[in-house]
């Protein structure tokens, strides 16, 4: 059998230090972003998503109110409106993703 060559001792693992990954430079977030700041930033980036969410919630609420009062035709109309508002919201999310992907390209 062949014997392995002499091994060079590696630097000991230091648990108090982060691992070194070649080509990766971690950024330290000095001020973490809170919920309010993140919500406002995301709303400024794509304002159609919150509008679609509010429209969906409004149509659902009014549709349930009409259902409770026995106005079945208006309730059905509001449920269809809710579906349209949900579709608008999904389209706004997808368009926002596409726009941010195109913006980040060099």
Backbone bond lengths (Angstrom), bond angles and torsions (degrees), N, CA, C in turn:
res aa  C-N    CA-C-N  psi(-1)  N-CA   C-N-CA  omega(-1)  CA-C   N-CA-C  phi
1 X - - - 1.435 - - 1.518 110.81 -
2 X 1.307 113.76 146.92 1.456 118.69 179.07 1.519 109.07 -84.81
3 X 1.281 116.06 140.13 1.465 119.96 177.65 1.510 108.76 -94.03
4 X 1.295 116.23 141.54 1.459 118.28 -179.40 1.520 110.70 -68.72
5 X 1.327 114.58 152.76 1.461 120.94 -179.59 1.517 110.48 -69.86
6 X 1.296 115.74 174.60 1.460 118.73 -179.41 1.535 110.18 -65.21
7 X 1.293 114.81 136.42 1.467 120.68 -178.87 1.518 109.25 -93.19
8 X 1.323 114.87 137.08 1.464 118.85 176.64 1.520 107.88 -87.73
9 X 1.288 117.35 131.52 1.471 118.43 -179.43 1.523 110.24 -70.05
10 X 1.324 114.93 133.32 1.466 120.92 177.83 1.519 108.95 -88.63
11 X 1.317 114.76 162.11 1.457 119.14 176.57 1.519 108.14 -64.76
12 X 1.312 117.95 139.96 1.464 119.59 -179.67 1.529 110.48 -66.10
13 X 1.302 114.48 149.56 1.463 121.24 178.83 1.519 109.13 -70.26
14 X 1.311 116.16 128.29 1.464 121.35 -179.77 1.529 108.96 -109.17
15 X 1.345 119.50 105.55 1.466 121.26 -175.76 1.526 113.94 -66.87
16 X 1.324 118.80 -20.19 1.465 119.84 -178.88 1.528 112.12 -80.41
17 X 1.326 117.60 -12.61 1.459 122.13 -179.24 1.525 109.88 -107.11
18 X 1.354 118.06 144.21 1.465 119.49 176.50 1.530 109.98 -69.20
19 X 1.326 116.89 154.40 1.463 118.99 179.27 1.522 110.68 -68.00
20 X 1.311 115.80 149.52 1.464 121.18 179.62 1.520 107.34 -93.36
21 X 1.317 115.92 120.47 1.457 122.17 178.35 1.512 107.20 -116.44
22 X 1.308 116.05 121.68 1.450 120.76 -176.66 1.525 110.61 -64.42
23 X 1.322 116.67 129.64 1.458 121.75 177.90 1.515 113.81 85.05
24 X 1.327 118.68 4.81 1.463 121.72 -178.55 1.513 109.13 -119.53
25 X 1.313 116.48 121.81 1.459 121.86 178.02 1.521 108.61 -116.68
26 X 1.328 118.22 103.04 1.468 119.11 -179.12 1.520 110.71 -71.57
27 X 1.312 115.07 142.13 1.457 119.64 176.00 1.520 107.69 -102.94
28 X 1.279 115.02 137.56 1.459 120.66 179.81 1.519 107.82 -94.65
29 X 1.324 115.94 125.12 1.445 121.49 178.59 1.522 108.40 -83.57
30 X 1.331 117.43 105.69 1.455 120.88 -177.81 1.530 110.35 -69.78
31 X 1.335 116.66 -42.89 1.458 121.35 -179.48 1.524 108.24 -119.08
32 X 1.338 118.42 100.38 1.464 118.89 -179.97 1.531 111.18 -64.63
33 X 1.325 114.10 143.91 1.457 120.83 -176.61 1.528 109.59 -80.33
34 X 1.311 116.77 126.81 1.458 121.76 178.38 1.517 111.38 -82.20
35 X 1.332 115.33 176.77 1.463 120.10 -178.01 1.520 111.34 -61.76
36 X 1.339 116.74 -46.21 1.466 120.39 -177.09 1.523 111.26 -63.03
37 X 1.338 116.60 -45.55 1.464 119.93 -179.44 1.524 111.27 -63.33
38 X 1.336 116.11 -41.93 1.465 119.59 -179.69 1.528 110.47 -66.69
39 X 1.338 117.23 -41.94 1.459 120.84 179.61 1.518 110.49 -61.12
40 X 1.344 117.08 -45.33 1.461 120.05 -179.99 1.525 111.84 -65.49
41 X 1.328 116.73 -39.55 1.472 119.92 178.79 1.525 110.73 -64.07
42 X 1.333 116.44 -46.01 1.469 119.75 -179.91 1.524 111.41 -66.15
43 X 1.332 117.43 -35.07 1.466 120.42 178.29 1.518 110.62 -67.06
44 X 1.340 116.61 -38.82 1.468 119.27 176.81 1.525 111.49 -66.69
45 X 1.337 116.78 -35.13 1.466 120.27 -179.54 1.523 111.31 -69.18
46 X 1.330 118.08 -40.65 1.462 121.79 -177.18 1.536 108.63 -143.60
47 X 1.335 118.29 84.86 1.469 120.45 -174.61 1.531 114.28 -72.19
48 X 1.318 118.98 -13.85 1.461 120.24 -178.13 1.528 112.97 -73.46
49 X 1.323 117.99 -25.59 1.466 120.45 -178.69 1.531 110.87 -66.01
50 X 1.332 120.59 -50.45 1.473 118.52 177.37 1.521 113.10 -63.25
51 X 1.333 116.89 -33.23 1.465 119.72 177.40 1.525 109.88 -63.96
52 X 1.336 116.99 -43.68 1.462 120.74 177.54 1.520 112.37 -64.58
53 X 1.326 116.53 -38.57 1.466 120.13 178.30 1.523 111.10 -65.03
54 X 1.334 116.63 -43.07 1.463 119.96 177.92 1.530 111.22 -64.67
55 X 1.329 117.06 -39.74 1.464 120.11 176.82 1.518 112.25 -63.61
56 X 1.318 116.41 -40.12 1.465 120.63 177.60 1.521 110.70 -63.46
57 X 1.334 116.25 -46.86 1.465 120.14 -179.67 1.525 111.46 -63.79
58 X 1.338 117.23 -39.89 1.463 120.69 179.80 1.527 111.20 -65.63
59 X 1.334 117.02 -44.26 1.469 120.05 179.63 1.527 110.78 -64.70
60 X 1.328 117.07 -40.24 1.467 120.45 178.58 1.525 110.87 -64.58
61 X 1.319 116.75 -45.94 1.462 120.42 -178.60 1.522 111.39 -63.25
62 X 1.314 115.99 -47.69 1.466 118.73 -179.60 1.529 111.20 -67.23
63 X 1.318 117.74 -36.64 1.460 120.63 177.07 1.523 112.19 -63.85
64 X 1.320 117.17 -41.15 1.470 119.90 176.97 1.529 111.42 -67.44
65 X 1.326 116.43 -36.77 1.462 120.79 176.76 1.534 110.21 -62.42
66 X 1.332 116.45 -45.30 1.470 120.43 178.67 1.527 111.00 -64.90
67 X 1.310 117.25 -37.62 1.466 121.11 177.96 1.530 110.30 -63.20
68 X 1.324 116.03 -41.77 1.459 121.22 179.90 1.529 111.02 -64.62
69 X 1.322 117.01 -35.77 1.460 121.39 -179.98 1.517 113.13 -81.87
70 X 1.333 117.96 -6.14 1.464 120.94 177.64 1.514 114.22 90.20
71 X 1.297 118.65 12.03 1.465 122.27 178.29 1.532 107.58 -91.61
72 X 1.323 116.21 80.32 1.466 120.00 -171.74 1.529 113.06 -67.82
73 X 1.328 117.78 -36.54 1.468 118.68 -179.50 1.528 111.17 -65.72
74 X 1.325 116.95 -44.75 1.466 119.69 178.92 1.526 110.31 -66.98
75 X 1.332 116.99 -35.50 1.454 120.58 177.71 1.527 111.04 -63.26
76 X 1.329 116.89 -42.94 1.471 120.95 177.21 1.531 110.78 -63.04
77 X 1.330 115.97 -41.54 1.459 120.16 178.61 1.529 110.66 -61.54
78 X 1.321 117.12 -42.27 1.461 120.38 -179.39 1.527 111.27 -69.72
79 X 1.319 118.33 -32.43 1.467 119.82 176.53 1.537 110.27 -68.11
80 X 1.320 116.46 -36.84 1.472 119.45 175.37 1.535 110.57 -68.17
81 X 1.313 116.42 -37.27 1.465 120.83 175.97 1.523 110.31 -63.68
82 X 1.336 116.06 -38.72 1.463 120.35 177.79 1.520 110.86 -60.93
83 X 1.343 116.95 -41.87 1.466 120.91 178.79 1.529 110.01 -62.92
84 X 1.325 116.76 -41.65 1.465 120.15 178.10 1.533 110.78 -64.13
85 X 1.327 117.16 -40.38 1.466 120.32 179.09 1.524 110.84 -66.63
86 X 1.336 117.18 -36.85 1.461 120.15 176.42 1.523 110.55 -64.74
87 X 1.335 116.45 -41.29 1.461 120.29 176.72 1.523 111.68 -62.00
88 X 1.332 116.37 -40.56 1.466 120.93 176.42 1.520 110.81 -61.07
89 X 1.330 116.57 -42.29 1.465 120.78 -179.41 1.522 111.14 -64.63
90 X 1.331 117.31 -44.55 1.469 120.97 178.92 1.530 110.07 -62.87
91 X 1.338 116.96 -42.53 1.465 120.19 178.49 1.532 110.57 -63.02
92 X 1.336 117.38 -39.50 1.465 120.76 178.70 1.527 110.79 -64.64
93 X 1.337 117.06 -39.79 1.468 120.50 177.80 1.526 109.99 -63.00
94 X 1.325 116.89 -47.34 1.465 120.62 -178.00 1.527 111.76 -65.09
95 X 1.327 116.86 -41.20 1.464 119.65 178.22 1.525 110.94 -66.90
96 X 1.325 117.24 -37.09 1.461 120.40 176.37 1.517 111.76 -64.79
97 X 1.335 116.98 -40.39 1.464 120.30 176.46 1.519 111.52 -63.72
98 X 1.322 116.02 -43.33 1.461 120.07 179.25 1.524 110.86 -63.66
99 X 1.322 117.10 -41.13 1.466 120.73 -179.33 1.530 110.39 -65.87
100 X 1.332 116.79 -41.29 1.475 118.27 -179.48 1.523 110.55 -71.19
101 X 1.327 118.26 -31.66 1.466 120.81 176.71 1.529 110.59 -67.65
102 X 1.333 117.14 -39.89 1.459 120.70 178.89 1.531 110.42 -69.91
103 X 1.338 117.44 -33.70 1.463 121.58 -179.74 1.527 111.35 -69.00
104 X 1.343 117.01 -34.24 1.458 119.97 -175.91 1.526 112.59 -82.49
105 X 1.336 117.48 -9.08 1.471 119.90 176.73 1.510 110.67 -71.03
106 X 1.365 116.83 140.89 1.474 118.45 178.61 1.521 112.24 -76.31
